[in-house]
């Protein structure tokens, strides 16, 4: 069984990013970039499935510029067998990315597609669901536990009321939550070996996707600072503040 793991290049979670002076986006110059943390969890789970003899090959795939090769090499150093980059300089939204991933799915025919539930930059949390819908596959989102048996996969997912258990027929799409596992670190020997592992580069057209007009970002701004709260001594003072300052009661 092949396991396909889409990953995203994002600013390192420990770095504070700033808005550009012209408000056209985030200033990522000289910012440390990394694999999206939820994607790291997906890679780790795929590697564990291979180590348990339930998968034969782990393929990391990313959509973005040539710079994303760095993060794909990181995945190869962690243990992925090969990597695929669909190269584009456009700022793509989740639907366009899902269409591209569906094209990769048609080429590779994986038994399982594992991806992070969301990215820490866009925070949309919708690519996996869109991919499952486009591919016509069963899906299990926000997985906190996963078990593959034969041609089916059992997924435990956290919901408001507790835990929900799903049994899905493979191939299937699974999005990973924080509590699924603890990602490993890449060793120096594996980092060196990763340089020799195959990394294929395609264009969106190569996977049958024609990119059209998407969402245009007009402006990016820092949230306004919130004013400090005040402490009132009596109910009467609270009512007076609500009436005269907040003007939420009359």
Helices and strands as residue ranges (DSSP letters): E 2-6, E 9-11, E 18-19, E 26-27, E 33-35, H 37-51, E 57-64, G 66-68, H 69-78, E 82-87, H 94-108, E 112-116, H 127-135, E 138-149, E 152-159, E 162-169, E 172-176, G 178-180, H 188-194, E 199-202, G 204-207, H 235-241, I 242-246
